[in-house]
Every structure is written in structure tokens, then in C-alpha cells.
């Protein structure tokens, strides 16, 4: 997580044992998104296309234009949420998925930039939980309980305002 003034960027890298085509399908197919991302999705593919998501347990209504579309390696889209309880100023940010083939595996680089600092700190453990669910879905394993996973991971991330360094979230669970 990096901060630049009032804004922040969340970045995660995750390696999965599946080719980019499989990962791309999991992040763009509405049926697959409904599983790991708990999202009702409408996607109009292609650069200049659009996303319309009702996402996660909080059912954020997320809309935006697709900024980059290069199957199976890149998807970048706006992530716009109107003001609501828990996000009084809304959000106007950008999500980027980069998928790099590495033999039979894919290196996923997920970046969510231009989030307000408070939102980034709140979202980081949730994104961690969603990526765990994505990996499980790709492996055809039971999906981890998102809420429990987020609560376990929350201690690895700072709270608002950030005042001290935080633990590495990839360290082993106790």
C-alpha cells in the first residue's frame, strides 16, 4: 500500500497454477465473478466498454469505463461508487489486472489506485480475502469464508490514520 497525499494505491501480486486465459475468464465472466467476488456483473468488453457491478457483501454499486482491454493479459477499468454509508464521498478510482504467463502459472498483479486513504486501508484486507477466493475457485476448492478471512487478515494492515508500520500479510497464520 502506498500513499500520495489524500490518495492511496493497493497493490497485490499472487501466483496461481493456471494459465492467464483461465484467470482472465475468472475476472471477466459474470458467472465466475458471482462466485469468488460475490458480484452481479455486467461487462461490455473492449476498450471503451463498461463494467456495472453489484459487489461484495456490502453490495457496492460500481460502474466505470474499460480503459485497457488486452486479453488475456490486461484489464483496466474505472471503479466509481456514488456516496453512500461507509463511503460518504464515494470513490473514483481505477482497478488494473495484469496477468503474466510464467510456465504453467500466472503472476497476477492487481492494482487499485486513486482510492482515498481511509478507503484503501479498509479495503486492503478485503481484497486479500477476494484474491484468496479467486485462487480457491481456480483450483476448484471450497471458497474460503470472506468475512472470516478478512477479520484474520485485518491485523496485518494499518488502521486510519496510519501511524505505524504493519506486518507482512503473507506471513504464516498463528
C-alpha positions as semicolon CSV with decimal commas, in nm:
position;residue;x (nm);y (nm);z (nm)
1;X;0,000;0,000;0,000
2;X;0,137;0,340;-0,092
3;X;0,007;0,686;-0,011
4;X;0,026;1,006;-0,213
5;X;-0,143;1,291;-0,031
6;X;-0,507;1,203;0,031
7;X;-0,495;0,910;-0,212
8;X;-0,359;0,559;-0,189
9;X;-0,282;0,259;-0,407
10;X;-0,335;-0,102;-0,307
11;X;-0,116;-0,349;-0,498
12;X;-0,107;-0,727;-0,469
13;X;0,088;-0,994;-0,655
14;X;-0,031;-1,351;-0,650
15;X;0,092;-1,655;-0,839
16;X;-0,165;-1,919;-0,938
17;X;-0,118;-2,252;-1,112
18;X;-0,337;-2,171;-1,410
19;X;-0,276;-2,001;-1,746
20;X;-0,371;-1,634;-1,798
21;X;-0,671;-1,738;-2,011
22;X;-0,828;-1,916;-1,711
23;X;-0,759;-1,624;-1,478
24;X;-0,892;-1,376;-1,734
25;X;-1,212;-1,576;-1,758
26;X;-1,249;-1,573;-1,378
27;X;-1,218;-1,193;-1,365
28;X;-1,444;-1,116;-1,664
29;X;-1,710;-1,388;-1,675
30;X;-2,018;-1,276;-1,477
31;X;-2,094;-1,632;-1,361
32;X;-1,741;-1,678;-1,222
33;X;-1,741;-1,330;-1,065
34;X;-2,059;-1,423;-0,883
35;X;-1,863;-1,697;-0,702
36;X;-1,527;-1,568;-0,581
37;X;-1,605;-1,194;-0,596
38;X;-1,966;-1,218;-0,475
39;X;-2,062;-0,984;-0,760
40;X;-2,351;-0,949;-1,001
41;X;-2,169;-0,821;-1,308
42;X;-2,244;-0,683;-1,649
43;X;-1,937;-0,632;-1,864
44;X;-1,931;-0,484;-2,212
45;X;-1,583;-0,589;-2,324
46;X;-1,328;-0,396;-2,519
47;X;-1,153;-0,066;-2,467
48;X;-1,424;0,194;-2,408
49;X;-1,662;-0,080;-2,289
50;X;-1,807;-0,074;-1,942
51;X;-1,849;-0,253;-1,612
52;X;-2,154;-0,248;-1,388
53;X;-2,106;-0,445;-1,066
54;X;-2,304;-0,501;-0,750
55;X;-2,006;-0,617;-0,548
56;X;-1,921;-0,797;-0,229
57;X;-2,111;-0,836;0,095
58;X;-2,175;-0,459;0,113
59;X;-2,319;-0,465;-0,241
60;X;-2,132;-0,158;-0,364
61;X;-2,271;-0,044;-0,697
62;X;-1,957;0,002;-0,907
63;X;-1,961;0,144;-1,257
64;X;-1,694;0,254;-1,499
65;X;-1,544;0,254;-1,844
66;X;-1,290;-0,006;-1,953
67;X;-0,962;0,178;-2,004
68;X;-0,743;-0,111;-2,126
69;X;-0,854;-0,445;-2,270
70;X;-0,579;-0,679;-2,395
71;X;-0,693;-1,040;-2,347
72;X;-0,567;-1,240;-2,174
73;X;-0,301;-1,015;-2,019
74;X;-0,458;-0,685;-1,918
75;X;-0,785;-0,542;-1,792
76;X;-0,807;-0,191;-1,651
77;X;-1,131;-0,016;-1,562
78;X;-1,271;0,273;-1,368
79;X;-1,417;0,193;-1,028
80;X;-1,680;0,455;-0,949
81;X;-1,908;0,438;-0,645
82;X;-2,161;0,707;-0,557
83;X;-2,153;0,842;-0,200
84;X;-2,319;0,608;0,050
85;X;-2,296;0,494;0,411
86;X;-1,938;0,386;0,470
87;X;-1,818;0,585;0,165
88;X;-1,956;0,934;0,230
89;X;-1,753;1,086;-0,055
90;X;-1,793;0,790;-0,290
91;X;-1,489;0,673;-0,484
92;X;-1,349;0,747;-0,829
93;X;-1,057;0,511;-0,873
94;X;-0,901;0,266;-1,120
95;X;-0,858;-0,113;-1,100
96;X;-0,590;-0,289;-1,308
97;X;-0,540;-0,663;-1,354
98;X;-0,212;-0,768;-1,518
99;X;-0,172;-1,138;-1,595
100;X;0,177;-1,261;-1,689
101;X;0,236;-1,619;-1,801
102;X;0,517;-1,795;-1,617
103;X;0,530;-2,152;-1,748
104;X;0,208;-2,323;-1,638
105;X;0,140;-2,046;-1,387
106;X;0,017;-1,688;-1,398
107;X;0,153;-1,398;-1,199
108;X;-0,146;-1,179;-1,113
109;X;-0,069;-0,817;-1,036
110;X;-0,375;-0,641;-0,902
111;X;-0,361;-0,265;-0,852
112;X;-0,637;-0,039;-0,721
113;X;-0,521;0,322;-0,742
114;X;-0,655;0,663;-0,656
115;X;-0,856;0,537;-0,360
116;X;-0,897;0,772;-0,068
117;X;-0,652;0,674;0,206
118;X;-0,921;0,569;0,453
119;X;-1,094;0,353;0,191
120;X;-0,767;0,188;0,086
121;X;-0,691;0,092;0,445
122;X;-1,039;-0,052;0,486
123;X;-1,035;-0,234;0,151
124;X;-0,688;-0,394;0,167
125;X;-0,783;-0,693;0,387
126;X;-1,098;-0,740;0,179
127;X;-0,903;-0,751;-0,147
128;X;-0,668;-1,001;0,018
129;X;-0,972;-1,216;0,102
130;X;-1,111;-1,189;-0,252
131;X;-0,778;-1,296;-0,403
132;X;-0,778;-1,599;-0,171
133;X;-1,126;-1,684;-0,300
134;X;-1,014;-1,637;-0,662
135;X;-0,725;-1,880;-0,610
136;X;-0,957;-2,135;-0,447
137;X;-1,212;-2,107;-0,728
138;X;-0,941;-2,159;-0,990
139;X;-0,833;-2,472;-0,800
140;X;-1,196;-2,590;-0,779
141;X;-1,167;-2,588;-0,400
142;X;-1,427;-2,467;-0,148
143;X;-1,425;-2,088;-0,130
144;X;-1,292;-1,950;0,200
145;X;-1,541;-1,758;0,410
146;X;-1,465;-1,400;0,306
147;X;-1,571;-1,237;0,634
148;X;-1,360;-1,469;0,849
149;X;-1,061;-1,433;0,619
150;X;-1,086;-1,053;0,628
151;X;-1,104;-1,049;1,007
152;X;-0,793;-1,272;1,030
153;X;-0,604;-1,051;0,784
154;X;-0,713;-0,714;0,927
155;X;-0,438;-0,720;1,192
156;X;-0,178;-0,724;0,914
157;X;-0,295;-0,390;0,777
158;X;-0,280;-0,045;0,936
159;X;-0,587;0,143;1,052
160;X;-0,676;0,507;0,985
161;X;-0,485;0,723;1,034
162;X;-0,177;0,515;0,951
163;X;0,064;0,563;1,239
164;X;0,298;0,268;1,238
165;X;0,446;0,007;1,004
166;X;0,234;-0,301;0,957
167;X;0,306;-0,674;0,948
168;X;0,360;-0,858;0,623
169;X;0,019;-1,006;0,530
170;X;0,182;-1,306;0,365
171;X;0,339;-1,425;0,689
172;X;0,211;-1,759;0,825
173;X;-0,105;-1,762;1,034
174;X;-0,066;-1,825;1,405
